């Protein structure tokens, strides 16, 4: 036994919803307008899902062209080099693997 594919009750009102979203109307406001104008009860989350499914897809991510890859990438300095520049005890993030861990009494 074959069934008809599911048809959304919002489908006949697609253009109305599109116009409301173009006017930056919120989903609860659109739900209230559908109820007032067309006597159609729909939750704001239902309207959001309806719009989301029919929204344009995001463009596919692609790699940059070969010319922009010619510039070298900036490599962050090694942690040892940063510690050497800022001194032997540069704040609470300092860790010396040669010494045992102790809790400061401060």
PyMOL commands that set and color helices and strands:
alter all, ss='L'
color gray80, all
select helices_A, chain A and resi 11-22+27-38+44-54+66-70+79-86+91-93
alter helices_A, ss='H'
color red, helices_A
deselect
rebuild
show_as cartoon
